[in-house]
Amino acid sequence: MTSHYSSGNSNNNHKKAVVKNADMDDKMREDVLRLARQALEKFQVEKDIASFLKRQLDELHGPTWHCVAGKHFGSYVTHEIKHFLYFYYGPMAVLVYKSG
């Protein structure tokens, strides 16, 4: 499954999110992609991007969210139903999921 999503601005300088795997409703997916765009514009360090997303999702959709951001990583996670999204913005992969 690969889906392409605009980041909300039609400016060609903005990359599109490429969703690789999702178990999430459309509204929550839009929230995650919007927050990811903000994180990528604000931070360059992968740990800071992940931390921003985790804290924002905990606040917006309740705890407990987990986030991994980077260019090279593997994962195998257990998540709550309808609370998982794995996507790319350019070369940056982002995995967010709720568990616990």
Helices and strands as residue ranges (DSSP letters): E 3-5, E 17-24, H 26-42, H 46-61, E 65-70, E 83-89, E 92-98
